[in-house]
Amino acid sequence: MIFCGLLTERKEPVPLQSVEVELQVKDHVATVISTLNYQNKEDKPVEAVFVFPLPGDAAVCHFSAKIGQTHIVAELKEKQQAREEYDDALSSGKQAFLLEESEQSPDIFSLSVGSLPPGESASIRLEYVIELAVEADEALRFILPAVLNPRYQPQGSEAPGLPVNSVPASEVPYSLSFSARVSSPRPVSKVESSCSLEPLQFLNSDHTEAAVKLAAGHKFDRDVELLIYYKDAHQPSAVVEAGQDSAEPGTLMGDPVVMLSLYPEFPESVMSSRASCGEFVFLLDRSGSMDCSINNRNQQETRISSARDTLLLLLKSLPMGCYFNIYGFGSRFDQVFPKSEEYSQESMEEALKKVEGMQADLGGTEILQPLKQIYSQPFISNQPRQLFVFTDGEVGNTKEVLDLVRKNAASHRCFSFGIGEGASSALINGLAQEGRGHAQFITGSDRMQAKVMQSLKFALQPVVKDISVTWDLPEGVSATVLSPPITTIFQGQRSLLYAQLRGKALVKKSSQTDCSVTVNYTLADHPYKNQMQFDLNPAKDTGLTVHRLAARSLIRSLEVKERENRGKSDEDMKKKVVELSVQSGVSSGHTAFIAVNKDSGDAVQGPLVRRNVPTPGFFQPMMAMCCSAPMLRSMATPALSIVGAPFVFGAVRSLKGVRPLKGGCHLSEEEQSPLGRKEASEPEPPRRDPLLQLVSLQKASGCWMLDAALGSVLGKTSEEVEKSKPEKVSSEVWATILALTWLHGFKMDAKDEWELLAVKAASWVQAQNAPCVKECVDAANALLGCRVQKEALGL
């Protein structure tokens, strides 16, 4: 095992002893409480400094420390002021604690635990709230990543690099305990996980409350993912939360805030029609880290090989008459066609040949330049652009990338896919939010193909336009929307809206509490609206969760405006962000939590020693990550180095000027070159998945040819296949019905992956006006040993 940089002295004591995570889920909102326990077992005072990830849309709202019997609650202050107070405290021998968000990506945090005397213990409590994402199968997804990946920092980028100190999962020197409690108005159906759980315990007879724990012996080799299922499908809901008694009326924290969860339903007649046009641009990460296995349990399937299989399914599922192109990016980028080509048998075959040869051989992860190239391409008349981005999310210039997507949001929709453990939630979710698309994460045992095809279905849905929201409120009550405007709606997906409610009628306890909100939009050139009723009576037992989520949403919007107005009104916008952050108690890019133990008595004596806690990394055999690169202290003072990360939530950044190679590793040119060249030249093993073999034989029009290759996939000889063909049908119709029957008979468990290409095949058969279709289906059933009905095939 190769270890570099900060882990050379393997016997150094590590001050972090354990991490305890408590998850509280109420319907679709989660509160996460993490407790990090430290102990200084050395004979000199230490400072522990960590870099760790949190979800990019988390509202961090509490930070406190307990030393012995002393409990200190941190305050939010302007970031530079907080840093100076921290440094002053350490200089005077006091104990201090600093928690701050990265200026480059909202999903990276730094925690400094300063002046821990010999033998002393400290307990750090960190709390945040977050909305849980809705999966395609209606599960709510919570993720607590165990794997921290370095993020590639493009040369010449303004963003400083952030090194990560990583070790194999088996060598993580601290423990994790994780427990979750779920409550909802609807019964909990089940809770699934990528990790071993203790049995689900229901806490009441109607199953609306449940608890679950992580089983003992967690190996730190995978993210802790929970999928929470309720018995009834998600319904529109509204939560009104009373303002804080101590806050001034008229301010965000002093007024009531409403959180609206909208699930628009579209007419079936509209949803059954799919777009037959569009420009589909696929942007594939081909950096070195894409050569990692997609998860630690299946070392054979790499991220890049899974992406190749997914591109095969995508290309076979595209509608005739559309346009497409494929880009690959790393330290440089390339593209299959100089400009998007019309989809045909010839262009599809040419693209597939190039896809088969795609390797993770383009160096670092520089996504900005290929995005600029795509956005510079002229538009094709009546072909709306749909961008699909596949990446393991290891980039360092997240805000710069998202700003570019936002500037071009009116011209396209962006569908993003985070591949593997530790993909950046800020990048993946941000691409979809700014690009009016949809985000998916592929981790654990997830099949990339199913999730990507779900997004292709979204892309083929009719585009929802002219979205507006109107309010019907009692006289004297007004609503100020705090969240960004709704710019995209997909069938079955949630849209969230936060609004501050103002007016004297709220104070007077008006008898009229009935309200409504209406979402108006245009779909397939017809106007539609969805209305939801709610009342002004505040919900119980929500604390200030809704206010904090609303504040987080408004803070992010203000930070975006600040970047857009750079050089004009920087200070004014920064002042607004700081005021809102301090008032709401929610962290921002301009503030930091600071706690100083002013009662620590005598100054801590002796030189202060830094100690760095390693994190679990995603390792290929015989490789490790190296961290000998410039440290980030745009997040800290020059006197301190941010060099490690505890097990907490997300994905971390990389090093400036260091090229990541296989396994997300950072090796010298001498170490990496022979290995990189050797592995890049090794041929891929032949594809064995019968489904993918069958898909690869389909023509762009949707049909299959009757040949030996098709017979081989079906497990039949050419003679058996030919002999069973009804006389009056063509070979292509017979072959296509055979393929459809085989898919419905043997591959229903993977229907999400082949459904669109099967629809295209059925449409092709119908267009042939072929005779004896029922006879063909009966013959196919007899040959293959199936019992598939003609109607099931869409014929």
C-alpha positions in Angstrom: 0.0 0.0 0.0 1.4 3.4 -1.0 1.0 6.2 1.5 2.1 9.8 0.9 2.2 13.1 2.6 0.4 13.4 5.9 0.1 9.6 6.7 3.8 8.8 6.7 4.0 8.7 10.5 1.6 5.8 11.0 1.8 5.8 14.8 0.6 9.3 15.3 -2.4 9.3 17.8 -5.6 10.5 16.2 -7.8 12.7 18.4 -11.2 11.8 16.8 -12.5 8.7 18.7 -16.1 8.3 17.4 -18.9 9.8 15.4 -22.6 9.5 16.3 -25.2 10.4 13.8 -28.9 10.8 14.7 -31.4 11.3 11.9 -34.9 12.6 12.5 -37.3 12.4 9.5 -40.7 14.2 9.6 -42.5 13.4 6.3 -39.9 14.6 3.7 -37.7 16.9 5.9 -34.8 15.5 7.9 -32.9 16.9 10.8 -29.4 15.5 11.2 -27.5 15.7 14.5 -23.8 14.6 14.5 -21.7 14.3 17.6 -17.9 14.1 17.1 -16.0 12.9 20.2 -12.4 13.9 20.6 -9.8 13.0 23.1 -6.2 14.2 23.4 -4.2 11.2 24.6 -0.9 13.0 24.1 1.3 14.9 26.6 1.0 18.2 24.8 -1.9 20.4 23.6 -3.3 19.6 20.1 -5.3 21.3 17.5 -7.5 19.0 15.3 -8.4 20.4 11.9 -10.8 18.6 9.5 -12.3 19.2 6.1 -15.6 17.3 5.5 -18.6 17.4 3.2 -22.2 18.1 3.9 -25.1 18.0 1.4 -25.0 21.2 -0.7 -28.5 22.1 0.1 -28.2 21.5 3.9 -29.1 24.3 6.3 -26.4 24.1 9.0 -28.1 25.7 12.0 -26.3 24.6 15.2 -22.7 24.1 16.4 -21.7 23.6 20.0 -18.9 22.1 22.1 -18.8 20.4 25.4 -15.5 20.2 27.3 -15.8 18.5 30.7 -18.8 20.1 32.3 -18.6 23.3 30.2 -21.0 23.6 27.3 -20.4 26.3 24.7 -22.9 27.2 21.9 -21.2 28.8 18.9 -22.3 32.1 17.4 -22.5 32.9 13.7 -20.3 35.8 12.7 -18.9 37.4 9.6 -16.2 34.9 8.5 -13.1 37.0 8.8 -14.2 38.3 12.2 -14.8 34.7 13.3 -11.3 33.6 12.1 -9.6 36.4 13.9 -11.4 35.6 17.1 -10.4 32.0 16.7 -6.8 32.8 16.2 -6.7 35.3 19.0 -8.2 32.7 21.3 -5.5 30.2 20.4 -2.8 32.8 20.7 -3.9 33.6 24.3 -4.1 29.9 25.2 -7.8 29.6 25.2 -9.9 26.8 23.7 -11.8 27.7 20.6 -13.8 26.0 17.9 -14.4 27.2 14.3 -16.8 25.8 11.7 -16.9 27.4 8.2 -18.2 26.7 4.7 -16.0 26.7 1.7 -16.1 29.8 -0.5 -15.9 27.5 -3.6 -18.5 24.9 -2.9 -21.4 24.9 -0.4 -21.0 21.2 0.4 -17.5 21.5 1.9 -16.9 22.5 5.5 -13.9 23.0 7.7 -13.9 22.3 11.5 -11.1 23.4 13.8 -10.9 22.2 17.4 -8.2 24.3 19.0 -6.1 24.0 22.1 -7.2 20.7 23.5 -5.0 20.2 26.6 -3.3 16.9 27.4 -5.8 14.2 28.5 -8.8 16.5 27.8 -12.0 15.3 25.9 -14.2 17.4 23.8 -17.6 16.6 22.2 -18.7 18.6 19.1 -22.4 18.8 18.1 -23.3 19.8 14.6 -26.9 20.0 13.4 -28.4 20.7 10.0 -31.8 20.3 8.2 -32.5 19.2 4.7 -35.3 18.2 2.3 -35.1 14.6 1.2 -35.1 13.9 -2.5 -37.9 11.9 -4.1 -36.7 8.9 -6.2 -38.5 7.6 -9.3 -40.1 4.8 -7.2 -41.4 7.4 -4.7 -38.8 6.6 -2.1 -37.3 9.4 -0.1 -33.5 9.3 -0.2 -31.2 10.2 2.6 -27.4 9.8 2.0 -24.6 9.9 4.5 -21.5 9.4 2.4 -18.7 7.4 3.9 -16.2 8.0 1.0 -14.5 11.3 0.5 -13.0 11.8 -3.0 -10.4 14.4 -3.9 -11.8 16.9 -6.4 -9.8 17.9 -9.4 -8.8 21.6 -9.5 -8.3 22.9 -13.1 -5.1 24.7 -13.8 -5.4 28.5 -13.6 -8.7 28.3 -11.7 -9.4 30.9 -9.1 -10.5 28.2 -6.6 -7.8 27.0 -4.3 -7.3 23.3 -3.9 -8.5 21.4 -0.9 -6.5 18.2 -0.1 -8.0 15.2 1.5 -6.2 12.8 3.8 -7.6 9.3 3.0 -7.0 5.7 4.0 -8.6 2.4 3.1 -11.9 1.7 4.9 -10.3 -1.0 7.0 -7.9 1.5 8.6 -10.3 4.2 9.7 -9.3 4.8 13.3 -12.7 5.9 14.7 -16.2 4.3 14.9 -19.6 5.3 13.6 -23.1 4.8 15.2 -26.1 5.8 13.2 -29.8 5.8 14.2 -32.9 7.1 12.4 -36.4 7.9 13.6 -39.1 8.4 10.9 -42.5 10.0 11.5 -45.2 10.9 9.0 -49.0 11.4 8.7 -48.9 8.4 6.4 -47.8 4.9 7.5 -44.2 3.9 6.9 -44.1 1.0 4.5 -40.4 0.0 4.7 -36.9 1.4 5.0 -34.1 0.0 2.8 -30.4 0.7 2.9 -27.1 0.1 1.1 -25.7 -1.0 4.5 -26.7 -3.6 7.0 -29.5 -2.4 9.3 -31.0 -3.8 12.5 -34.7 -4.8 12.0 -37.1 -1.8 11.5 -39.1 -1.1 14.7 -42.6 0.4 14.5 -43.2 2.7 17.5 -47.0 2.8 17.2 -49.9 0.6 16.0 -50.7 2.6 12.9 -47.0 2.5 11.7 -46.7 6.2 11.3 -43.5 6.2 13.5 -40.6 3.9 13.1 -37.0 3.6 14.2 -33.9 1.9 12.7 -30.2 1.6 13.4 -27.1 0.8 11.5 -25.9 -2.7 12.3 -22.7 -3.1 14.3 -19.4 -3.4 12.4 -19.9 -0.8 9.6 -16.9 -1.1 7.3 -16.7 2.5 5.9 -16.6 0.9 2.4 -19.9 2.5 1.2 -22.2 5.4 1.7 -24.9 5.0 4.3 -28.0 5.4 2.2 -31.6 5.2 3.5 -34.6 4.8 1.2 -37.8 5.5 3.1 -41.1 4.4 1.7 -44.6 5.5 2.8 -47.7 3.4 2.1 -49.5 6.2 0.2 -48.1 8.1 -2.7 -46.8 11.5 -2.0 -49.5 14.2 -1.9 -49.3 18.0 -2.0 -48.8 19.4 1.5 -48.4 22.7 3.3 -46.7 23.4 6.6 -47.2 26.8 8.2 -44.6 27.5 11.0 -45.0 30.3 13.5 -42.3 32.9 13.8 -39.8 33.1 16.6 -41.2 34.9 19.7 -37.9 36.8 20.3 -37.5 37.9 16.7 -38.9 41.2 15.4 -42.2 41.0 13.4 -41.6 41.9 9.8 -38.3 39.9 9.7 -37.9 36.5 8.2 -37.6 34.8 11.7 -40.3 36.9 13.2 -43.0 36.2 10.7 -44.7 32.9 9.9 -43.3 30.9 7.0 -45.1 28.4 4.8 -43.4 25.4 3.0 -45.4 24.1 0.1 -44.7 20.7 -1.4 -46.3 20.5 -4.8 -46.8 17.4 -6.9 -48.5 18.5 -10.2 -50.4 15.8 -12.0 -50.6 16.0 -15.8 -53.4 14.6 -18.0 -52.7 11.0 -19.1 -53.5 12.0 -22.7 -50.7 14.4 -22.7 -48.2 12.2 -20.9 -48.7 9.3 -23.2 -47.3 11.3 -26.1 -43.5 11.5 -26.1 -41.4 14.1 -28.0 -40.1 12.8 -31.3 -37.6 15.6 -31.7 -34.8 17.3 -29.8 -31.0 17.7 -29.7 -29.6 15.3 -27.2 -26.0 16.1 -26.1 -24.3 13.5 -23.8 -21.3 14.8 -21.8 -19.3 12.0 -20.3 -16.6 12.3 -17.6 -13.5 10.4 -18.9 -11.2 11.5 -16.1 -8.9 9.0 -14.4 -11.3 8.5 -11.4 -13.9 7.1 -13.7 -11.8 3.9 -13.9 -12.8 3.2 -10.3 -15.2 0.4 -9.6 -18.7 1.8 -9.4 -18.9 0.5 -5.8 -16.7 -1.4 -3.4 -18.7 -4.6 -3.7 -18.3 -5.1 -7.4 -14.7 -4.4 -8.4 -15.3 -5.7 -12.0 -17.8 -3.0 -13.1 -16.1 0.3 -13.4 -17.8 3.7 -13.7 -16.6 4.1 -17.3 -17.8 0.6 -18.4 -21.2 1.2 -16.8 -21.4 4.6 -18.6 -20.6 2.9 -21.9 -23.4 0.4 -21.5 -25.7 3.3 -20.6 -24.8 5.2 -23.7 -25.7 2.1 -25.7 -29.2 2.1 -24.2 -29.6 5.8 -24.7 -28.6 5.8 -28.4 -30.9 2.9 -29.1 -33.8 4.7 -27.4 -33.6 8.0 -29.2 -36.5 8.9 -31.5 -35.9 9.0 -35.2 -35.7 12.6 -36.5 -33.8 14.0 -33.5 -30.2 15.2 -33.4 -27.4 14.0 -31.0 -23.7 14.3 -30.1 -21.4 12.9 -27.5 -18.6 14.7 -25.7 -15.9 13.2 -23.4 -14.0 15.4 -21.0 -11.0 15.2 -18.7 -8.1 17.6 -18.7 -9.1 18.1 -22.3 -12.2 17.2 -24.2 -13.3 15.6 -27.5 -16.5 15.0 -29.4 -17.9 12.3 -31.7 -19.1 14.7 -34.3 -18.0 18.3 -35.1 -21.6 19.3 -34.6 -24.8 17.5 -33.6 -25.8 14.9 -36.3 -29.3 13.8 -37.3 -30.1 10.4 -35.8 -29.9 7.7 -38.3 -28.6 4.1 -38.7 -25.3 5.4 -40.0 -24.7 8.1 -37.4 -25.8 5.8 -34.6 -23.3 3.1 -35.7 -20.5 5.6 -36.0 -21.2 6.9 -32.5 -21.4 3.4 -31.0 -18.1 2.4 -32.5 -16.5 5.4 -30.7 -18.4 4.7 -27.5 -17.0 1.1 -27.4 -13.4 2.5 -27.3 -14.0 5.2 -24.7 -11.7 4.9 -21.7 -11.1 6.9 -18.5 -7.9 8.3 -20.1 -8.4 12.1 -20.4 -6.7 13.1 -17.1 -8.3 15.5 -14.7 -12.0 16.6 -14.4 -12.3 19.9 -16.2 -15.9 20.3 -17.2 -16.1 24.0 -17.8 -14.5 24.1 -21.3 -16.7 21.4 -22.8 -19.7 23.1 -21.4 -18.6 26.4 -23.0 -18.1 24.5 -26.3 -21.6 23.0 -26.1 -23.3 26.3 -25.3 -21.4 28.0 -28.2 -23.0 25.6 -30.8 -25.8 27.1 -32.9 -29.3 25.8 -32.1 -31.2 23.5 -34.5 -34.6 24.7 -35.5 -37.5 22.9 -33.6 -34.9 20.7 -31.8 -34.9 21.7 -28.1 -31.5 21.0 -26.5 -31.3 18.4 -23.8 -27.9 18.0 -22.0 -27.0 14.8 -20.1 -24.0 15.1 -17.8 -22.3 12.0 -16.4 -19.6 12.5 -13.8 -18.3 11.2 -10.5 -18.5 14.8 -9.3 -14.9 15.3 -8.4 -14.5 19.0 -9.5 -13.2 21.9 -7.5 -14.7 24.9 -9.4 -18.4 24.0 -8.6 -19.7 27.6 -8.4 -18.0 28.6 -11.6 -19.6 25.6 -13.4 -23.1 26.3 -12.0 -22.9 30.0 -12.9 -22.2 29.0 -16.6 -25.2 26.6 -16.6 -27.4 29.3 -15.1 -26.5 31.8 -17.8 -27.5 29.3 -20.5 -30.6 27.9 -18.6 -33.1 29.5 -21.1 -31.5 27.5 -24.0 -31.6 23.9 -22.7 -32.5 21.4 -20.0 -29.7 19.7 -18.0 -30.0 16.2 -16.6 -27.1 15.2 -14.3 -25.9 11.9 -12.9 -23.5 11.5 -10.0 -21.7 8.3 -10.4 -20.2 6.3 -7.5 -19.7 6.9 -3.8 -18.8 10.5 -2.9 -20.1 12.4 -5.9 -20.6 16.1 -5.0 -24.2 16.8 -4.2 -23.6 20.6 -4.7 -22.5 19.9 -8.3 -25.0 17.2 -9.3 -28.0 18.8 -7.8 -26.9 22.3 -8.9 -26.5 21.3 -12.6 -30.1 20.0 -12.6 -31.5 23.0 -10.6 -29.8 25.6 -12.7 -30.4 23.7 -15.9 -34.1 23.1 -15.2 -33.6 19.4 -15.4 -33.4 16.4 -13.0 -30.6 14.9 -10.9 -29.8 11.3 -10.2 -27.2 9.6 -8.0 -25.9 6.1 -8.8 -24.4 4.5 -5.7 -24.4 1.1 -4.0 -26.2 -1.5 -6.0 -28.0 1.0 -8.2 -27.9 0.3 -11.9 -26.9 3.4 -13.8 -29.0 2.3 -16.8 -32.3 2.3 -15.1 -31.8 5.8 -13.5 -30.6 7.3 -16.8 -33.5 5.9 -18.8 -35.9 7.4 -16.2 -34.3 10.8 -16.9 -34.6 10.3 -20.7 -38.3 9.7 -20.1 -38.4 13.1 -18.3 -36.5 14.7 -21.2 -39.1 13.3 -23.7 -42.0 14.6 -21.6 -43.6 17.7 -23.1 -41.9 20.8 -21.7 -43.9 22.7 -19.1 -43.9 26.4 -19.9 -45.2 29.7 -18.5 -45.1 28.6 -14.9 -46.6 31.1 -12.4 -47.9 30.9 -8.8 -50.9 32.8 -7.5 -52.0 33.1 -3.9 -55.5 33.4 -2.3 -55.0 34.7 1.2 -57.2 36.4 3.8 -57.6 40.2 3.6 -54.5 41.9 5.0 -52.2 38.9 4.6 -49.5 38.8 1.9 -47.0 36.2 0.8 -43.3 37.0 -0.1 -41.8 34.1 -2.0 -38.3 33.3 -0.6 -37.3 30.4 -2.9 -36.2 30.7 -6.5 -39.1 30.7 -9.0 -40.3 27.3 -10.2 -38.8 26.9 -13.7 -39.4 23.2 -14.4 -42.0 20.6 -13.5 -41.9 16.9 -14.2 -44.7 14.4 -13.7 -44.4 12.7 -10.3 -41.7 15.0 -9.0 -41.9 17.4 -6.1 -41.6 21.2 -6.4 -40.9 23.1 -3.2 -41.9 26.7 -2.4 -41.1 28.8 0.6 -42.9 32.0 1.4 -42.9 34.6 4.3 -46.4 35.5 5.4 -47.0 39.1 6.5 -49.9 41.1 7.8 -51.7 42.2 11.0 -54.5 39.6 10.4 -51.9 37.0 11.4 -51.5 38.5 14.8 -55.2 38.9 15.4 -55.9 35.2 15.0 -58.4 35.9 12.2 -61.4 33.6 11.9 -60.6 33.2 8.2 -57.7 30.8 8.0 -58.4 29.1 4.6 -55.9 29.8 1.9 -54.9 28.4 -1.4 -52.0 28.5 -3.8 -52.4 27.8 -7.6 -49.7 26.8 -9.9 -50.5 27.8 -13.5 -48.6 26.5 -16.5 -48.8 25.6 -20.2 -48.4 22.0 -21.3 -48.6 21.0 -25.0 -50.0 24.4 -25.9 -52.9 24.1 -23.4 -53.2 26.0 -20.1 -53.5 24.0 -16.9 -53.5 24.7 -13.2 -53.1 22.8 -10.0 -54.6 24.2 -6.8 -53.8 23.3 -3.2 -55.7 24.4 -0.1 -54.1 25.1 3.3 -54.9 27.0 6.5 -52.9 29.5 8.4 -52.9 27.6 11.7 -49.2 26.9 12.6 -48.0 23.3 12.7 -46.9 21.9 16.0 -43.5 20.6 17.0 -41.6 21.9 13.9 -39.3 24.1 15.9 -37.8 26.5 13.3 -37.1 23.9 10.6 -39.1 25.6 7.9 -37.7 29.0 8.7 -34.1 27.6 8.4 -34.8 25.8 5.1 -36.4 29.0 3.8 -33.4 31.1 5.0 -31.0 28.6 3.3 -32.9 29.0 0.1 -32.8 32.8 0.2 -29.1 32.9 1.2 -28.2 30.7 -1.8 -30.2 33.0 -4.1 -28.5 36.1 -2.7 -25.1 34.5 -3.1 -25.9 33.8 -6.8 -26.9 37.4 -7.3 -23.6 38.5 -5.7 -21.6 36.4 -8.1 -23.6 37.7 -11.0 -23.0 41.4 -9.9 -19.3 40.9 -9.1 -17.6 44.3 -9.0 -20.8 46.2 -8.8 -22.7 45.7 -5.5 -20.5 43.0 -3.8 -20.5 44.6 -0.4 -24.2 45.4 -0.3 -25.1 41.8 -1.3 -22.5 40.4 1.1 -24.0 42.5 3.9 -27.5 41.2 3.2 -26.2 37.6 3.3 -24.3 38.1 6.6 -27.4 39.8 8.2 -29.7 37.0 7.1 -27.3 34.3 8.1 -26.7 35.7 11.6 -30.4 36.5 12.1 -31.6 33.0 11.0 -28.7 31.0 12.5 -28.0 29.3 9.1 -24.4 29.3 7.8 -23.4 30.9 4.5 -20.3 31.4 2.4 -19.7 34.7 4.2 -20.2 33.6 7.8 -18.7 31.1 10.3 -19.6 29.5 13.6 -17.2 30.5 16.4 -17.1 29.3 20.0 -14.5 30.3 22.5 -14.2 28.8 26.0 -13.7 32.0 28.0 -13.8 30.0 31.3 -11.0 27.7 30.5 -8.9 29.3 33.3 -5.1 29.3 32.9 -3.7 29.5 29.4 -2.8 26.2 27.8 0.9 25.8 28.0 3.3 24.4 25.4 3.5 24.5 21.6 0.3 23.6 19.8 0.6 20.4 17.7 -1.6 19.8 14.7 -3.2 16.3 14.4 -4.9 15.2 11.2 -7.7 12.6 11.1 -7.8 10.4 8.0 -11.0 9.6 6.2 -12.2 6.5 4.3 -11.3 6.9 0.6 -12.3 4.9 -2.5 -9.3 2.8 -3.1 -8.3 0.5 -5.9 -6.0 -2.4 -4.9 -2.5 -1.2 -4.0 -3.2 2.4 -4.4 -3.9 5.4 -2.1 -4.4 9.1 -2.2 -1.6 11.5 -1.8 -2.0 14.9 -0.2 1.2 16.8 -0.7 -0.3 19.9 -2.3 -1.0 23.5 -1.3 -3.4 23.7 1.5 -6.6 25.7 1.4 -6.8 28.6 3.7 -9.2 30.8 2.0 -11.1 28.8 4.6 -8.5 29.3 7.4 -5.7 31.6 8.5 -2.2 31.1 7.0 -1.0 29.7 10.4 -3.4 26.7 10.1 -3.6 23.9 7.7 -6.8 22.1 6.7 -5.6 18.6 6.1 -8.1 15.9 6.9 -11.8 15.0 7.2 -13.9 13.1 9.6 -16.6 10.7 8.4 -19.5 13.0 7.9 -21.6 13.8 4.8 -20.6 14.3 1.1 -17.5 14.7 -1.1 -14.3 16.7 -0.8 -12.0 18.6 -3.1 -8.7 18.0 -4.8 -5.3 19.4 -5.3 -4.1 22.0 -7.6 -1.9 20.8 -10.4 -2.0 17.1 -9.5 -3.6 14.8 -12.0 -5.9 12.1 -10.5 -5.5 8.7 -12.1 -7.1 5.3 -11.5 -9.0 4.9 -8.2 -9.0 8.7 -7.7 -5.3 8.4 -6.8 -2.6 11.0 -7.1 0.8 9.6 -8.2 3.9 11.0 -9.7 4.4 11.0 -13.5 6.9 8.2 -13.1 4.5 6.1 -11.0 1.4 6.8 -13.1 2.6 6.7 -16.8 3.5 3.0 -17.2 0.4 1.9 -15.4 -1.9 4.3 -17.2 -0.5 3.3 -20.6 -0.7 -0.4 -19.9 -4.2 -0.4 -18.6 -5.5 1.9 -21.3 -4.2 -0.5 -24.0 -5.8 -3.6 -22.4 -8.9 -4.7 -24.4 -12.2 -4.8 -22.6 -13.6 -8.2 -21.9 -16.5 -9.2 -24.2 -19.9 -8.0 -23.1 -21.8 -11.0 -21.7 -25.1 -9.4 -20.6 -27.8 -10.9 -23.0 -29.9 -7.8 -22.6 -27.2 -5.5 -23.8 -26.3 -8.0 -26.6 -29.9 -7.9 -27.8 -30.0 -4.1 -27.5 -26.8 -3.7 -29.5 -28.4 -5.6 -32.4 -31.4 -3.2 -32.7 -31.4 -0.8 -35.6 -32.0 3.0 -35.2 -35.5 2.6 -36.7 -36.4 0.3 -33.9 -36.4 -3.1 -35.8 -34.1 -6.1 -35.5 -32.7 -8.2 -38.4 -33.2 -12.0 -38.5 -29.7 -13.4 -38.3 -27.5 -15.7 -36.4 -26.5 -13.1 -33.8 -30.2 -12.6 -32.8 -30.7 -16.4 -32.6 -27.6 -16.6 -30.4 -29.0 -14.1 -27.9 -32.4 -15.9 -27.8 -30.6 -19.2 -27.3 -31.8 -20.6 -30.6 -30.1 -21.7 -33.8 -30.6 -19.8 -37.1 -32.6 -22.9 -38.4 -35.0 -22.9 -35.4 -35.6 -19.2 -35.7 -36.2 -19.3 -39.5 -38.4 -22.4 -39.3 -40.8 -20.9 -36.8 -41.4 -17.7 -38.9 -45.0 -17.4 -40.1 -45.0 -17.3 -43.9 -46.7 -14.0 -44.6 -44.5 -11.8 -42.5 -41.1 -10.2 -43.4 -37.9 -11.3 -41.6 -37.6 -7.9 -39.9 -41.1 -8.0 -38.5 -40.6 -11.5 -37.2 -37.2 -10.7 -35.7 -38.6 -7.6 -34.0 -41.6 -9.5 -32.5 -39.2 -12.2 -31.3 -37.0 -9.6 -29.6 -40.0 -7.9 -28.0 -41.4 -11.2 -26.8 -38.0 -12.2 -25.2 -37.8 -8.8 -23.4 -41.3 -9.1 -22.0 -40.8 -12.8 -21.2 -37.4 -12.8 -19.6 -36.3 -9.2 -18.7 -39.3 -7.6 -17.0 -37.1 -6.9 -14.0 -35.1 -4.5 -16.2 -38.1 -3.0 -18.0 -37.0 0.6 -17.0 -33.9 0.1 -19.1 -35.5 -1.2 -22.3 -39.0 0.3 -22.2 -38.3 3.2 -24.5 -36.5 1.2 -27.2 -39.4 -1.4 -27.0 -41.9 1.4 -27.6 -39.9 2.4 -30.7 -39.8 -1.2 -31.9 -43.6 -1.6 -31.5 -44.2 1.7 -33.3 -42.0 0.4 -36.2 -44.0 -2.9 -36.4 -47.3 -1.0 -36.5 -46.0 1.3 -39.2 -45.3 -1.8 -41.4 -49.0 -2.8 -41.4 -47.8 -6.3 -41.1 -50.3 -9.2 -41.4 -50.7 -12.0 -38.9 -49.2 -10.1 -36.0 -51.1 -12.2 -33.5 -49.9 -15.3 -35.3 -46.3 -14.0 -34.9 -46.7 -13.4 -31.2 -48.1 -16.9 -30.7 -45.2 -18.4 -32.7 -42.7 -16.4 -30.7 -44.2 -17.6 -27.5 -44.1 -21.2 -28.7 -40.4 -20.9 -29.8 -39.2 -19.1 -26.6 -41.4 -20.8 -24.1 -43.2 -17.6 -23.0 -46.8 -16.5 -22.4 -46.7 -12.9 -23.5 -50.0 -11.2 -24.8 -50.0 -9.2 -28.0 -51.4 -6.2 -26.1 -48.5 -6.3 -23.6 -46.1 -5.8 -26.5 -47.9 -2.5 -27.5 -49.0 -4.0 -30.8 
